[in-house]
Amino acid sequence: MNSTATEPCDLTASEARRLIGARKLAPSELLESCLARTNSTNGAINAVVASDDALARRTAKEQDEDVAKGRALGLLHGLPVGIKDLEPVQGLTTTWGSLLFKDHVPDADGTNVANLRMAGANIFAKTNTPEFGAGANTRNRVYGATGNPFDPVLTAAGSSGGSAAALAVGQMPLASGSDYGGSLRTPSAYCGIVGFRPSPGVIPHPDRPAGLVPWGVLGPMGRTVEDAYLMFRAQVDENVSDPYSTGTLDLPETLASADLASLRVAITTDFGEAPVARNIRSVFADRMRRLSARLVGAEETHPDYAGLHDIFEIHRGLAFATQHQERLARHRDQLDRNVVDNTERGLKLSMAEIGRGMVEQHKLMQRVNAFFEDWDVLIAPTASVSPFPHAQLFVEEIDGEKMPTYMRWLALAYAPTMALCCACNVPTGRDDKGLPFGIQVIGPRGSDLHVLQVARAIEEAFATDPVTARPIPDIAALVGRSKTG
């Protein structure tokens, strides 16, 4: 084990997989460690909302036997993996965080889950999410709220908050996430872990309700960039049922680190459009100063994001009206506020507004793609404010400026989305309040491997500085909190 791992569950996924392959760690040993950590900490953070321990143990024993008999092992062989509760898992309660599905048990895996199983993952748990992934605060009326591992009264963000929190405390080495307006990146930043939003179509998502809506993508989450890459390799596939499926990528077995000194790096605090709290601006400036010696070709600049918010609101409303208009008409009283709000906004859109949104988004994407002809990557803060109490549904104001919608505080995350970019959150220590702080490395669609290589280089650079190294939650305190309720 490495110097920071006190139990098998504290190993990174990549370390654990290497040890399993070398017959120095049994899949059953790793699973038992993850189950013990889940049982001892979940009462404090409420990250795991459903599990099948008996099946997981049987699977782990079979995986032990595969190793002992020298059989070919999958990429994720023996690694316990949690699945965000927006993806169906055969035989395991899958609710989408909604009262409408509180007793739903699928009879088949979703496409991404099936691919992870084929790669050897031990799918053992579901992680919490807001209803239908609507919102950056993981709470719902089925399971309640997920707390931040660094202070459980604060939010783990969302909508992949359950996955991020579970990873941070060692309940699992890998977990699935999804991302539209930052649903994967913001929780990663708030919980001090790595989350990667891939380009649309790289990880096929034929199970989404409306196949021609490209914004929401599935992505890997882990404690390191290497871990996220390991899971990413298992998720990449080609599937003709996804109209955006781009085919498999030529991904090397090992993720190399980019040479930061040779890169043209653009840096932005706000894309010229996003509201960002003063303390976040200050912490981000500090992180860039600490990295400046390695970023020889860096400059503060950004693409032209004029019209971003209007474009986002039009497409967000259209997506929700497409997916939830019938639910709103039939089950309004059982839907949470965010789903109702987004769907109603969508139903009020005129054809003229929708048409304008389509045209302006295309122009924005073209401007961003042109920007990346001169720059290799763009670096920005991941979240606009520090973690806030999960009792507060969303950020209502930033430094006295009232937010016009519940999503506006997420503009840092939805700006890359609306240009169909890929982006990776890298944990970079703690902010001025002692809470996890993350930056996102952004590239144009199709630059997934390069973005991950740059992210790994930045992660390595920050890891040598105790101020910016990945923060670790106080596990003993969480165990004690779980015991006292």
N, C-alpha and C positions, 0 to 999 in steps of 0.2 A: 504493500500500500504506500501511497505517497505521504509526505509529511503532514498534510492537512487532513488525512482520512483517519478517523478513529474507529470507524465501523465500515463493513463492506458497502453499506448504503451511501457512505460519504465519498466513495470513489467516483471519479468521472465515468461516464459511460464508456469512453474509449479505453480507460485503464481497466475497467471491469471486463470488457470484452477481450482484451489482450490476455488477462489473467485466466479467463475461462478457456480460451484457446490453448493456453499453456498448461492447463490442468492444475492451476494453482488456486482457482476459485470455482466452486461448484455453483451452477445456476440456482440450486435449492438453497444454498447458503446465502447467496445474494438476495433471493426472494424473501427469506425469513428476516433478514436484516431490514429490508424495505418495509415489510409488514409490521415489524416491531416499531420502526420509526413512525410509521403512519399511525399505529395505535397509540403511541405515546405523545404525539404532537397534534393530531388532527382535531382534538377537542378545542385547541386554542385558535386554529386558523380555518377550519372547515373547508379544506381544499378538496379532499376526496369525498364524493357523495354516494358512490355505489362501488361495490367490489364483490368478487367471487373468490375468496381465499382458498376454498377447497379445490376448485378447478385450477387455480394458479399453482397450487402445490403439486397437483397431479402432473401438470404441464412441466413444472420444473424438474420433477423426478425423471420424466421421460427425456428431458434435455440433459440431465446428468448422464443418463445411459448412452445418449448419442455421443457425448464427449468420451466416455469410458471405452466405447467400442470403436472409436476412431472414425465415426461417420463424418461426412461433409457437413460443415456447420454454416448456417446462414450468417449474413452480415451482422444481425442483431441477436444472434443465438444466446439465449439465457438472460437477456436484459428485460427486466420488468418495465412495462411501458404503460403510462396513463393516457387515456383518451378523453379529450374535451367533450363535454356532454352535448355536443351538436352533431356528433357522428354516431351512427348506429353500431352497436356491438352485440353480436349474437348472444342471446341469453342473459344480457345484463341490462338492467333498467336504463332506458335512454329517454330523457324528458325534454331536451332542448330548453331546460329551465322553465318550462311552462306547465301550469295547472292542467292544460288540455292534454298533456301526455304524462302526467305524474305516475301512472301505472303501466306505461308502455314498455314492453320487453320485445325487442326485435328478434326475428327468426333468422336473420342473416347479417353479416358484417357489411359495413359500408366499404366502398372501393379502397380507400386509403388504409382502413383497418385491415382488410384482407391482405393488402400488399405488405404491411408491417408483420403480420403473422407469417407470411411466406418467407420473410427475411429472418425469422427466428425469434421475434419479439414475444414475450409472455404478456399478453394483454390482460391486465388484472384489475383495473380500476377505471372509474369515470371521474373526471374533474369538473368542478363547478363553473357555471357560466351564467350571465344574465339571460333573461328570456330571449330565445332566438338570437342570441349574441348582440342584442341591441343595447349598447351602452358601455362605457368604460369604467363601470363599477360593478364588480361581480356580486350581485345579490338578486334573489328571485323569491317568489312565494312558495316554491317547492322545498328548497333547501336552506334558505336564508343567505347570509352574507359570508364571503370569504375575507378573512383578515390578513393584513400584511404581516409577513413573518418577522419583520423588524419592529412592529408595533401593531398587535392584532385589532386595535380599535380603528386603525386606518385601513384604507382600501388597498387591495392588491391590484387595483385597476381592472380593466376588462377589455374584451370579453373573455380572454384566455387567462383570467386571474387565478382560477383553480390550478391550472397546469403550472403557472409560474410560481405560485406559493409552494406547491408540492415539491417542485424541483429544488427550490431554495433551501428547504429543510431536509432534503434527502429521502423523501418518501418514495422516490423513483428516480432513476438516472436519466430518463427521457420522457417527454410527453408531447402530445400533439397540440397544435394551436391552429387558429385561423385568423385572418387579418383583412379588414376592410378599411376602417378609419383609424387603424392603429391597434386593433384588437389583440394582436400578438406582440407588437413592439412595446406598447405602453406598459402592460403587465411585466414584461421582461425588465424594463427600466426600473419599475417600482419595486421589484423583488430581487434585483441584482443577479439576473441570469441572462442567457443569450437567447434571442429569438430571431428567426430569419423569415422575412416575407419574400418568397420567390416571385419570379416573373409569372404572370398569368399563363396557365397551361403547362408549366413545367411539371408540377404535381397535378395530375388529372383530378378533376372534381365533378364527375358526372352526376353525383347524387344531389347537387344543389337544386333548389326548386325551379329556377329559371336559368337554363344553360347559356343564354345569350347575355347575361349580366356578368361582366368579367371582374368586378372589383374585389369580391371576396375570394381569397386564396387560402389553401391549406399550407401550413409550414411547420418546420421542426423547432423544438425548444429543448435546450440543454443547459448545463452549467458552464460550458466552454464552447468556443467556436468550433473546435474539433468535434465535440459531441453533436452539435447541430448539423455539422457536415456529415457525420456518420449516419444520422437518421435521414438526412436529406437524400443521401445516396439510395436508401431503401425505399424512399417515397417516389422518386422520379420514375416516370413511366409514360407510356403512350396509350391513349384510350380514345377511340373514335367517337365514343358517346359524349365526350367533352368537346364542344366545337372549338375551344381554344387550345386543345392539346397540341403541343409543339413537337412531340417525339422525345425520345430519350436523349440525354446529354452525354457527352464524352467526358466523364468525370474520373480523375485519377484516384487511386486507392488512398493516397496520402494528400492532405491539404497543405500545400506549401504556403509560406508567408510571403506577401508581396514586399518588394523593396520600396519602402516609403520614400526614400530620398530621391527616387527616380520618377515619382508620380507628380502629375499636375492635380493638386488638391484644392477644391473650392470649399470655402467655409462660410456658413451662414447661421445666424442666430435665430432668424425668423422668416426666411424666404421673402421678406419684404411685406408679408401679409398676416402672419400668425401672431396672435397675442401671446406674449411670453413674460412671465413674472420677472421682476428685477433680480431676485435672488438666483433664479435659474440662469439668467444672462451672465451674472457674475461668476457662477460656478463653471459654466461652459467656457467663458473666457479664460479661467484658470486652467482648465483641462487643455485648451488649445495652446496656452503658453508652455505648459509642461511638455507638450508634444512638438513644439515648434522646431526644436533642434533637428528632429527627424524629418520634418515636412519642409524640405528645401523649396519645393515649388508650390507653396500654399499661398492663397490669396482670399480675402473676404469678398465674396461675390455670390450671386445666385441667379437662377433663371428668372425670366419674367413670368410671374404668377398672377398677373392681373386677372381679376374675375374669378379667382379660385373659389371663394365661398359660395357664390351664386351657382357655379358649375357643380360643386359638391352637393349643395342642397337639392338641386334639381335631380341629379342622378340618385341621390340617397332616397328621395321621396318616390321616385319612379320604381326603384328596386323594392321598397317596402310595399308599395301599392300592388306591385306585381305578385309578391309573395303572400301578403297578409290581408288583402281586401275582403276575402270571403270570411276569414276568421273574425275580422272586425265586425262584419255585418251579423254574424251568428253568435259570437262569444265575447263581445266587448268587455263584459264584466269580469271575465277570467284572464284578460290580457293586462300586462303591466303598462305603466305610463309611457315608457319609451316606445314600445311597439305601437301603441295607439297614436302617439304624437307623430311619429315618422310616417305611418300609413295615412293618417288624415292629411298631412302636408302633401303627400304624393297624390292623393285623390283630388286635391284642389288645383293641381297643375293643369294648365291649358296645353293644347297641342302646340301652340306657338312657343310656349315656354320650354316644352320638352325638345322641340326642334332647335331652339336657340342653345339649350344645354348641350345637345349633341355636337353642334357646330363649334361652339366655344371650347368644349373639351378637346376636340381634335386639334384646334389651333394651339391650345395650351401644350398638348403632347408634342406637337411639332416644334414648339419653341424650346421645350425642355430637351428633346432629342438633339436639336441644333446646339444647345449649350454644351452637351456632353461630347460634341466634336472637338471642343477645346479643353475639356477637363475630364480626368479619369474617374474621379469620384467626387461626391459632395458630402460634407460632414455637417450635421446639425444636432441640436439637442433632440432627445426623443420625446420628452414630455414638457409641457409648458409650466407646470407647477409641481411642487413637492406633493407626495402622498397626503391625502386629506381623509377625514373620517368617513367610513363607509356608510354611516347613518345619513350622510349628505349624498343625495343621489348623483349629483354632478357638480362641476365647478360653475358657480353662478356669476362670479366676477373675478377679475385678475387686476390687482393693484388699483382697485376702485372702478375699473371699467366693467360694466355689466355685459355679460355674454348674451347675444341675441338669441341663441339656440343652445340646447343642451350639448351639442357637438362642437361648438366653436372653439372650446379650449383644446380640442384635439387637432387643430389645423396643422401643427407640426408633423403629425402622422398622416393626415389625409392629403397633404400636398403631394408627397411622392406617389400615393395611390392614384390620384387623378391623372397622373402622367404615365401610369402603368409601369412604374419603376420597381426594382427590387431593392430591399433595404435590410440591414442587419443591425439590431441593437447590441451594443457592446457595453457591459457594466464597467463603470470607471470610478469606483469608490463611493463615497457618500457626499451628499450636499451639505450646505451650511447648517441644516437641521439634523444632521446625523443619519439621514435616510438615503437609500440607494439612489445613485444618479447614473444615467445612461446616455450615450450618444448613438446616433444612427449613421451608418455608412451607406450611402445611396448611390445607385448606378442605374443606367438606362435599361429598359427591358432587354433581356438576353445576356446581361453581364453578370449573371449569378455567381459563377465560379470566381470571377475577378473580385467582386464585392466581398465574398467570403475570405479570399486571400488577403485583402486589405484589412478586413475586420480582424483576422487572426494576427496580423502584424501589429495592429494597434493594441490588441489585447495583450500581446507579449510585451510591448513597450510599457504599458501601464502596470503590468503585473510586478515590475521591479520596484515600483514606488508604493510604499505602504499607504499613502494617501489615496492612490487611484486603483489599487488592486481590488479584485472582486470582493465585495463585502460578504461576510458570513453571519447569518442570524445567530442569536443566542439560543442554542437548542435546549440547554438545561432550563432556561427561563420558560420556554414554550412548554416543555414537559411539565414543569410545575404549574403553569397556568391551566394546562389540560386537566391535571389532577384536581384542581380546586374549582373547575367549572367556570 
